Amino acid sequence: MKNSDKQSLAISIENSIDFIESHLDSADKTIAFVFKKHSVRNLEKSSIHTLQNLFSELYAIEADLR
């Protein structure tokens, strides 16, 4: 994967986080749980595979809130 693909994925994750935070009272706990589940502390240092899994789960939460 290209570095730009990884950056785009990180932006998508951040956008999902923003949506979740604006629609869910327990967003901080939910997001922290998902990050911990995938062992993510820093988006920039995470592998593309980990970012894809993280995004998939966050996007599913976002979709449920829509």
N, CA, C and O atoms as a GROMACS GRO file, in nm:
protein
  264
    1MET      N    1   0.084  -0.118   0.000
    1MET     CA    2   0.000   0.000   0.000
    1MET      C    3   0.088   0.125   0.000
    1MET      O    4   0.197   0.127   0.057
    2LYS      N    5   0.038   0.224  -0.064
    2LYS     CA    6   0.108   0.350  -0.070
    2LYS      C    7   0.086   0.426   0.061
    2LYS      O    8  -0.012   0.405   0.132
    3ASN      N    9   0.180   0.514   0.090
    3ASN     CA   10   0.168   0.597   0.209
    3ASN      C   11   0.042   0.683   0.201
    3ASN      O   12  -0.020   0.711   0.304
    4SER      N   13   0.006   0.726   0.081
    4SER     CA   14  -0.114   0.809   0.064
    4SER      C   15  -0.240   0.729   0.097
    4SER      O   16  -0.337   0.784   0.148
    5ASP      N   17  -0.239   0.597   0.067
    5ASP     CA   18  -0.352   0.512   0.102
    5ASP      C   19  -0.367   0.503   0.254
    5ASP      O   20  -0.477   0.507   0.308
    6LYS      N   21  -0.255   0.491   0.321
    6LYS     CA   22  -0.255   0.484   0.467
    6LYS      C   23  -0.304   0.616   0.527
    6LYS      O   24  -0.379   0.616   0.624
    7GLN      N   25  -0.263   0.726   0.469
    7GLN     CA   26  -0.307   0.858   0.516
    7GLN      C   27  -0.457   0.875   0.493
    7GLN      O   28  -0.527   0.929   0.579
    8SER      N   29  -0.506   0.831   0.380
    8SER     CA   30  -0.650   0.841   0.351
    8SER      C   31  -0.731   0.758   0.449
    8SER      O   32  -0.838   0.799   0.494
    9LEU      N   33  -0.680   0.641   0.483
    9LEU     CA   34  -0.747   0.555   0.578
    9LEU      C   35  -0.748   0.620   0.716
    9LEU      O   36  -0.849   0.613   0.787
   10ALA      N   37  -0.638   0.681   0.756
   10ALA     CA   38  -0.630   0.751   0.885
   10ALA      C   39  -0.731   0.866   0.889
   10ALA      O   40  -0.794   0.889   0.992
   11ILE      N   41  -0.747   0.936   0.780
   11ILE     CA   42  -0.844   1.046   0.773
   11ILE      C   43  -0.986   0.990   0.785
   11ILE      O   44  -1.070   1.049   0.854
   12SER      N   45  -1.012   0.880   0.720
   12SER     CA   46  -1.144   0.816   0.729
   12SER      C   47  -1.174   0.773   0.873
   12SER      O   48  -1.287   0.787   0.920
   13ILE      N   49  -1.074   0.721   0.941
   13ILE     CA   50  -1.090   0.682   1.082
   13ILE      C   51  -1.122   0.805   1.165
   13ILE      O   52  -1.213   0.801   1.248
   14GLU      N   53  -1.049   0.912   1.144
   14GLU     CA   54  -1.074   1.036   1.220
   14GLU      C   55  -1.214   1.091   1.193
   14GLU      O   56  -1.279   1.142   1.284
   15ASN      N   57  -1.260   1.081   1.068
   15ASN     CA   58  -1.395   1.126   1.035
   15ASN      C   59  -1.501   1.041   1.104
   15ASN      O   60  -1.602   1.094   1.152
   16SER      N   61  -1.480   0.911   1.110
   16SER     CA   62  -1.573   0.823   1.180
   16SER      C   63  -1.576   0.855   1.329
   16SER      O   64  -1.682   0.857   1.392
   17ILE      N   65  -1.459   0.880   1.384
   17ILE     CA   66  -1.450   0.917   1.526
   17ILE      C   67  -1.528   1.045   1.551
   17ILE      O   68  -1.603   1.054   1.648
   18ASP      N   69  -1.511   1.144   1.466
   18ASP     CA   70  -1.584   1.271   1.481
   18ASP      C   71  -1.735   1.248   1.478
   18ASP      O   72  -1.808   1.306   1.558
   19PHE      N   73  -1.781   1.164   1.386
   19PHE     CA   74  -1.924   1.136   1.377
   19PHE      C   75  -1.973   1.066   1.503
   19PHE      O   76  -2.075   1.104   1.560
   20ILE      N   77  -1.901   0.965   1.546
   20ILE     CA   78  -1.940   0.890   1.666
   20ILE      C   79  -1.944   0.983   1.787
   20ILE      O   80  -2.038   0.976   1.867
   21GLU      N   81  -1.844   1.069   1.800
   21GLU     CA   82  -1.841   1.162   1.914
   21GLU      C   83  -1.959   1.258   1.914
   21GLU      O   84  -2.005   1.300   2.019
   22SER      N   85  -2.007   1.293   1.796
   22SER     CA   86  -2.118   1.389   1.789
   22SER      C   87  -2.255   1.323   1.805
   22SER      O   88  -2.355   1.393   1.818
   23HIS      N   89  -2.260   1.189   1.805
   23HIS     CA   90  -2.389   1.121   1.812
   23HIS      C   91  -2.402   1.021   1.926
   23HIS      O   92  -2.508   0.961   1.943
   24LEU      N   93  -2.298   1.001   2.005
   24LEU     CA   94  -2.302   0.899   2.108
   24LEU      C   95  -2.246   0.956   2.238
   24LEU      O   96  -2.133   1.005   2.242
   25ASP      N   97  -2.325   0.948   2.344
   25ASP     CA   98  -2.282   1.001   2.474
   25ASP      C   99  -2.159   0.929   2.529
   25ASP      O  100  -2.074   0.991   2.592
   26SER      N  101  -2.150   0.800   2.506
   26SER     CA  102  -2.038   0.721   2.558
   26SER      C  103  -1.928   0.702   2.453
   26SER      O  104  -1.857   0.601   2.453
   27ALA      N  105  -1.913   0.799   2.365
   27ALA     CA  106  -1.818   0.788   2.254
   27ALA      C  107  -1.675   0.765   2.302
   27ALA      O  108  -1.604   0.681   2.246
   28ASP      N  109  -1.632   0.837   2.404
   28ASP     CA  110  -1.493   0.822   2.450
   28ASP      C  111  -1.463   0.679   2.491
   28ASP      O  112  -1.358   0.624   2.455
   29LYS      N  113  -1.554   0.619   2.566
   29LYS     CA  114  -1.533   0.481   2.612
   29LYS      C  115  -1.538   0.383   2.495
   29LYS      O  116  -1.459   0.289   2.487
   30THR      N  117  -1.632   0.406   2.405
   30THR     CA  118  -1.647   0.318   2.290
   30THR      C  119  -1.524   0.322   2.200
   30THR      O  120  -1.473   0.218   2.160
   31ILE      N  121  -1.478   0.441   2.169
   31ILE     CA  122  -1.362   0.457   2.082
   31ILE      C  123  -1.237   0.401   2.150
   31ILE      O  124  -1.157   0.333   2.085
   32ALA      N  125  -1.221   0.427   2.278
   32ALA     CA  126  -1.106   0.373   2.351
   32ALA      C  127  -1.107   0.221   2.350
   32ALA      O  128  -1.002   0.158   2.336
   33PHE      N  129  -1.225   0.162   2.364
   33PHE     CA  130  -1.237   0.016   2.361
   33PHE      C  131  -1.193  -0.040   2.225
   33PHE      O  132  -1.120  -0.138   2.219
   34VAL      N  133  -1.239   0.024   2.118
   34VAL     CA  134  -1.205  -0.024   1.983
   34VAL      C  135  -1.055  -0.010   1.958
   34VAL      O  136  -0.992  -0.100   1.903
   35PHE      N  137  -0.996   0.102   1.998
   35PHE     CA  138  -0.852   0.121   1.981
   35PHE      C  139  -0.774   0.017   2.060
   35PHE      O  140  -0.677  -0.040   2.010
   36LYS      N  141  -0.816  -0.008   2.185
   36LYS     CA  142  -0.748  -0.106   2.269
   36LYS      C  143  -0.762  -0.247   2.210
   36LYS      O  144  -0.666  -0.325   2.210
   37LYS      N  145  -0.880  -0.278   2.160
   37LYS     CA  146  -0.906  -0.409   2.101
   37LYS      C  147  -0.809  -0.438   1.986
   37LYS      O  148  -0.765  -0.551   1.967
   38HIS      N  149  -0.778  -0.335   1.909
   38HIS     CA  150  -0.690  -0.349   1.794
   38HIS      C  151  -0.545  -0.308   1.826
   38HIS      O  152  -0.461  -0.301   1.736
   39SER      N  153  -0.517  -0.283   1.953
   39SER     CA  154  -0.382  -0.245   2.000
   39SER      C  155  -0.327  -0.124   1.926
   39SER      O  156  -0.210  -0.120   1.888
   40VAL      N  157  -0.413  -0.024   1.907
   40VAL     CA  158  -0.372   0.098   1.837
   40VAL      C  159  -0.351   0.209   1.939
   40VAL      O  160  -0.440   0.244   2.016
   41ARG      N  161  -0.231   0.265   1.936
   41ARG     CA  162  -0.200   0.381   2.019
   41ARG      C  163  -0.172   0.503   1.933
   41ARG      O  164  -0.190   0.617   1.976
   42ASN      N  165  -0.128   0.477   1.812
   42ASN     CA  166  -0.091   0.586   1.722
   42ASN      C  167  -0.127   0.543   1.580
   42ASN      O  168  -0.077   0.442   1.530
   43LEU      N  169  -0.213   0.620   1.514
   43LEU     CA  170  -0.255   0.584   1.379
   43LEU      C  171  -0.138   0.581   1.282
   43LEU      O  172  -0.131   0.493   1.195
   44GLU      N  173  -0.046   0.674   1.295
   44GLU     CA  174   0.066   0.684   1.202
   44GLU      C  175   0.159   0.563   1.211
   44GLU      O  176   0.222   0.525   1.112
   45LYS      N  177   0.168   0.504   1.328
   45LYS     CA  178   0.262   0.392   1.347
   45LYS      C  179   0.196   0.256   1.325
   45LYS      O  180   0.264   0.153   1.326
   46SER      N  181   0.066   0.254   1.305
   46SER     CA  182  -0.006   0.128   1.287
   46SER      C  183   0.007   0.077   1.144
   46SER      O  184   0.025   0.155   1.050
   47SER      N  185  -0.002  -0.053   1.130
   47SER     CA  186   0.006  -0.112   0.996
   47SER      C  187  -0.124  -0.085   0.919
   47SER      O  188  -0.227  -0.054   0.978
   48ILE      N  189  -0.116  -0.096   0.790
   48ILE     CA  190  -0.233  -0.074   0.705
   48ILE      C  191  -0.342  -0.176   0.738
   48ILE      O  192  -0.461  -0.143   0.737
   49HIS      N  193  -0.303  -0.298   0.766
   49HIS     CA  194  -0.399  -0.403   0.800
   49HIS      C  195  -0.474  -0.367   0.930
   49HIS      O  196  -0.596  -0.381   0.938
   50THR      N  197  -0.400  -0.322   1.028
   50THR     CA  198  -0.462  -0.282   1.155
   50THR      C  199  -0.556  -0.164   1.134
   50THR      O  200  -0.665  -0.161   1.190
   51LEU      N  201  -0.514  -0.069   1.052
   51LEU     CA  202  -0.599   0.048   1.025
   51LEU      C  203  -0.726   0.006   0.952
   51LEU      O  204  -0.834   0.060   0.980
   52GLN      N  205  -0.716  -0.088   0.861
   52GLN     CA  206  -0.834  -0.136   0.790
   52GLN      C  207  -0.933  -0.201   0.887
   52GLN      O  208  -1.053  -0.178   0.877
   53ASN      N  209  -0.882  -0.282   0.978
   53ASN     CA  210  -0.969  -0.346   1.078
   53ASN      C  211  -1.031  -0.243   1.172
   53ASN      O  212  -1.149  -0.252   1.205
   54LEU      N  213  -0.952  -0.147   1.214
   54LEU     CA  214  -1.001  -0.041   1.302
   54LEU      C  215  -1.111   0.038   1.233
   54LEU      O  216  -1.216   0.063   1.291
   55PHE      N  217  -1.086   0.077   1.108
   55PHE     CA  218  -1.186   0.153   1.034
   55PHE      C  219  -1.314   0.073   1.015
   55PHE      O  220  -1.423   0.127   1.030
   56SER      N  221  -1.301  -0.054   0.983
   56SER     CA  222  -1.420  -0.137   0.963
   56SER      C  223  -1.509  -0.137   1.087
   56SER      O  224  -1.631  -0.124   1.076
   57GLU      N  225  -1.448  -0.152   1.202
   57GLU     CA  226  -1.527  -0.155   1.325
   57GLU      C  227  -1.587  -0.019   1.357
   57GLU      O  228  -1.703  -0.010   1.396
   58LEU      N  229  -1.508   0.088   1.342
   58LEU     CA  230  -1.560   0.222   1.369
   58LEU      C  231  -1.671   0.259   1.271
   58LEU      O  232  -1.770   0.321   1.309
   59TYR      N  233  -1.654   0.220   1.145
   59TYR     CA  234  -1.756   0.251   1.045
   59TYR      C  235  -1.886   0.176   1.074
   59TYR      O  236  -1.994   0.229   1.051
   60ALA      N  237  -1.875   0.054   1.124
   60ALA     CA  238  -1.995  -0.022   1.162
   60ALA      C  239  -2.070   0.049   1.275
   60ALA      O  240  -2.193   0.054   1.274
   61ILE      N  241  -1.996   0.102   1.370
   61ILE     CA  242  -2.060   0.178   1.479
   61ILE      C  243  -2.126   0.304   1.422
   61ILE      O  244  -2.239   0.337   1.458
   62GLU      N  245  -2.055   0.372   1.335
   62GLU     CA  246  -2.110   0.491   1.271
   62GLU      C  247  -2.239   0.458   1.195
   62GLU      O  248  -2.338   0.529   1.206
   63ALA      N  249  -2.237   0.350   1.119
   63ALA     CA  250  -2.354   0.310   1.040
   63ALA      C  251  -2.472   0.279   1.131
   63ALA      O  252  -2.586   0.311   1.096
   64ASP      N  253  -2.448   0.218   1.245
   64ASP     CA  254  -2.555   0.190   1.340
   64ASP      C  255  -2.617   0.317   1.397
   64ASP      O  256  -2.735   0.319   1.433
   65LEU      N  257  -2.538   0.423   1.404
   65LEU     CA  258  -2.587   0.550   1.459
   65LEU      C  259  -2.663   0.633   1.356
   65LEU      O  260  -2.733   0.728   1.392
   66ARG      N  261  -2.650   0.599   1.231
   66ARG     CA  262  -2.718   0.676   1.125
   66ARG      C  263  -2.863   0.640   1.113
   66ARG      O  264  -2.933   0.696   1.029
   0.00000   0.00000   0.00000
